[in-house]
Amino acid sequence: MSGIGARVLPYRRTREDDVNASLEGKVALVAGATRGAGRAMAVELGRAGATVYATGRTTRTHRSEVGRPETIEETAELVTAAGGTGIAVPTDHLVTSQVRALVERIDREQGRLDVLVNDVWGGDHLLEFGKKLWELDIDRVLRMVRLSIDAHLITSHCALPLLIRRPGGLVVEITDGTEEGNRAHYREHLVLDVAKYGPFRMASGLAEELRDHEGTAVCVTPGFLRSEEMLDHFGVTEANWREAVKKEPHFAIAESPAFIGRAVAALAGDPERGRWNGRSVSSGQLAKVYGVRDADGSQPDCDRYFEEVVFGGRVASADEYRS
C-alpha cells in the first residue's frame, strides 16, 4: 500500500544522521538524467558524494526525438561541480544491448551499483489529448508504452544483478502522482494513465523481489514541476517563474527540480530507508520526513494542495501550502 499515514514518524536530523547520509563511495545510475527531475536527482546524489552515471539519448552531438537542447554531458558536469563524480553515458534504454553495455561498464569501472533511479519517459511529445483510445495513432500509442514501461523493465532487468551484489540497494521508480492521491485520478489520456500507473506496480513488485537482498524499491513523484520544458511553455525562467501564475494560478504551488532531487538524495542516504519499501510517495511527503526544502527555502505540499484546492474546491492561496 502507498501513502505515509501514521506509519512513518517524523524524521529529526542529527549530526550522526548527516554522517550516515553521506553517499561517499556509493554509485548511482540515473536513467533519464538529461533534464528536469532526472538531472536534479543526479546532481543532488552527486552533492551527497556519489559517483553518478547519467544516461539519456541527447548529447552534444545528437538530439533525441524529444527535441530539447539539454544534454547528459551538461548533467554530468553539474554532478561533478556539486561535489560528486558525474559520468555521462549515451544510452537508449529501449535497446537492451546498450543497457547491458552500460551496466558492464559500471561494473568494470566501479564494481558496484547502490542506487538505480528509473526516470525514463520522454513521451510528452507524443500525447494527443481530446481523443479516445481508438482515435489515437497506434504507433504513437505503442511508442509511449515502450518509453514508459519497456524502458523501465529493460533497465531493471540489466542493472539489478549488479545492484543486489551488495545488500541494501535502492531502486527509485519515478512517475507522476501517487497511487492513492488525487493526482492519481484519470489523466484524460488512456495511454498516459497506463504509463504513469506502471511504476506503482513495478516498485511494489520489486519491493518483494529485493526483500531477500535487503533492497528497497520506492515509487516517487514530483509535484507540479518547474522543469525546463514547463518554464519554456510559460515563457519564464527559474528566476521569474511566478510570472507564470498569471496564466496558470495553480503554478503557484510549483516546485523546482531540486526539491525532488534533494528528497531522493535524502532517501538514498537514510540507513532506515527500508521503511518506504514498496510505497508510492511524493517529493513533498519525503521532504516533510527528512526536513528537505526547495531551492527557495519553502516546502511545497503539492499533494495536499491538489486534494484540497484543485479537486476539493477549497478557496485558498498556494502560499498556505508552501511552509
N, C-alpha and C positions, 0 to 999 in steps of 0.2 A: 504494500500500500504506500501511497505517496503522502506528502504533507508532513508538517512538523508536529503540530498539536502540542500536547504536553509531554511528549515522549523525549524531547531534546531540551535539556536545561540550558539556560543562558551561559555563554562561554566568557569567562573573565580572564583576559590575557595577563600573564605574569612574565617576569624576566626569564624564567625557565622555559615558558612556552615559546618565547622569542627564539631561544636557542634551538628548541625542538623543531620550530617551524622552518629553520634554515634548510634549503634544498641543495646545499653544497654536496657535490659528489653524486647527485641524482641526475638521471637522464630522462628527458621527456620528449615525446613525439606529439606535435600538434598538427594533425591532418586537417588542412584547410586553414592555413595561417596567413594567407595573403593579405587580409584586410579585416576590418570590423572586430567582432568578438574574438575570432581566431588569432588575429595579430596581437590583441591586447593580452590574451591569456598567455601567449608565447612570451611576450615582454615581461609580464609580471612573474611568470615562472623563472625567467632569467634573472629578474631583480632579486629573487629569493636565492639565487646562486646556482640554478640548474643549468645543465647543458641542454639546449633545446634544438631539436631538428624541426625546422619549419618547412612544411611542404605545401604545394599548390601547383597550379598549371600556368600561372602568369609570372614570367621572368622579365628581365630587362631586354631579352631578345625575342620573346614570344608572348603574345597576349591571348588569353583563353577566350572562349565563346561568350563569357560574361561581358567582356569589352571594357573592363575597368583598368585604370593605369597602375594601381598598386602592385608591387612585386614581392616575391618571397625573399629576394635579396635585401630589400629595404627592411623587411621584418627581422631578418637575421641580424642586420646591423643594429637595429633598435634593441634587440635582445642583448647583444654584446655591450652596447652603450649603457644599458641598465645595470650591468654588472655580471651577467651570465655569459654563456658561450653560445652564440647563435650560428646555426649551420643550415643553410638553405639547400634543399634537395628538390629539384623539379620532379613532381610525381603526379600522374593521373591515377587516382585511387580506384578507377574502374578497370585499370589494366593490372591484372594480378601479377604478371611478371615484373612490372615496375615496383609494385608494393613489396614483393618478395626481395627484390634487389635493394630497396630502401632498408628493410629490416636487416638483411645480411650486412649492409654497410654499418648500421648502428651496432650490430653485434661485433663486427670486425674492429670498429673504432673504439667502442665503449665497453663491450662485453656485458651490457645490461640494459634494461629498459624499466623504469619505475613508474612512469605516468604516460598514459595514452589518452589524448583528447581527440575525439571523433567530431570534428566540426565541418565536415564536408557537406556542402549543399549546392550553392551556385545555380539554383533553378528559378530564381525570381524572374529572369528574362523570358521564361517560357510560360508564365502564368497568363491565362485568359479568363478574367473574371466576367461574370454575367452570362456564362454558358453552362448548360448541363453536361454531364459526362459524355453523353452520346453526340454532343455538338462540338466537342473538343477535337483537335488534331491528335490522332492516336500516337503519332510519332513523338510529338511533344509530351504527351502523357507518359509514354514509356521512358523517355529521356529523364523526366523528373523523378520517376520511380527509381531509375538506375542511379541517379545522382544522390538521392536521399537514402535509399535502402541498401542497394547493392554495394555502393562505395563503403558504407559503414561495415557491412558484413565482411567484405574482402579485406579491409584494413584490420579488423579484429582477428580474423582467421589467420592472417600472416604474422601479426605482431604479438599475439598473446603467448605463443610458445616461448618467446624471449622474455616477456613480462613476468610470467609465472616461474621463471628460473629462480627467482628470489621471492620469498614470501612478502606480502604486504603491498603488492602492486595496486595501482589505481587506474580505473577506466572512467572517463567522463564523456557521456553522450550529450551532445548539445542539440537542443530543439527550440521550439517556440511555444511557450505556455507550459503550465504544469498539468499533470494528469487530472487533478481534482479541482483546479482553479477555474475561474470563469473564463479565462482566455482559452480554455480547452473546449469551449463551445465550437460548433461547426464554423469553419472558416470561409464558408461560401465558395469553396472550390474543392471538389471531392479529392483530387489528387494531392493538393496541398495538405488537406486534412489527414490523409493517409500518411503522407511523408512526415508530418510533424508528430504523429502518434507513434510511428515506428520506433523512435529512440526510447520511448517509455518502456516498451516491451523488451527491447534489447538490453537496457540497463537492468531491468527486473530479472531477465533470464541469465545474464552474465553474472549477476549477484549470486545466483545459485551455483553456477558452474565454477566460479572463482573461490567459493567458500572454502574448499579443501586446501586452497593455496593461500589462505588468509588475505585474499584480494578483496577489493571493494569496487563496485560499479554504481555510479550515480548519474542520473539524468538531470542536467542543469539548463535552465533557460534564462536569458537576459530579460530585462523589462523592455520598455519602449526604447530601442537602442538608437543612439545618435551615431550611427555608422557613417562612413564616408559617403556611401550611396544615399542615405537618408538626408544628410546635410545638403548634398548636391540637389536632391529632389526639392528641398525647400529654399534653395538658393542662399544658404547661410553657411557659416563656418562654426567651428567649436567655440571661437571667441565671441560670436554674437548669436548663438543658437536660439536664444529666447525671442529673437525677432520672428521666428517661425511660428510662435504661439499665436500670432495674429491670424495666420492662415489655418492653423490646426490647434485649437485650445488644449487638447489632450497632450500635445507635445510638451506641455509644461512639466509633465512627470518624467520626461525622457532622461535616460542615464547615459553617461559616456561609456565607451567600451572598457575603459579602465576599471569600472565597477565590477563587471563580471570577471575581468582578469584578476583583480585583487581577491575576489571571493574564491575563485578556483585555486589560486596560489595558496590561500589560507587553508583550504580543504586539503590540498596536497601535503601541506606541512603539518597537518593535525595527526598526532600519533593515535588518536581515537576516532579516525575518520570512518571506521567500520560501522559506527552508529548510523551512518547515512546509507548503508548498503541497500541497493535496490530501490531507493526512493527517487521521487521526482520533486525537485526543489528549484526555487528561483534565486537569482543573484541577491535579491533583497532579503530573502529568508536566510541565506548563508551569511550575509552581511550583519544581520542582527546578532547571530550567534557568535561570529568571530570579531565583531567590532570593526568591520571594514567600512570605509567611507569612499564616496566618489571623489573625482578629481577636484570638485568644488567644495569638498568638506561635508556635503549633505549625505543622507542615507535614504534615497528614494524607495518608497514602498509601492511599486507599480502594481503588484498583485492586489493589494487592498484597495488601491485607487480604482482599478478596473472593476473589482467586485462591488464596491460601494457607489462609485460615481458613474462609470461608463455603463455598467449593466444594472446597477441598483437604483439609479435615478437620483442619488443624493446630490444636492447642490452644494458644492464645496470647491475651495481653491486647492490647486495641486500643492501649494506651499504647505498645506496641512499634512501632506503625505511625504514631505521631504525633511524629516527630522535632522 
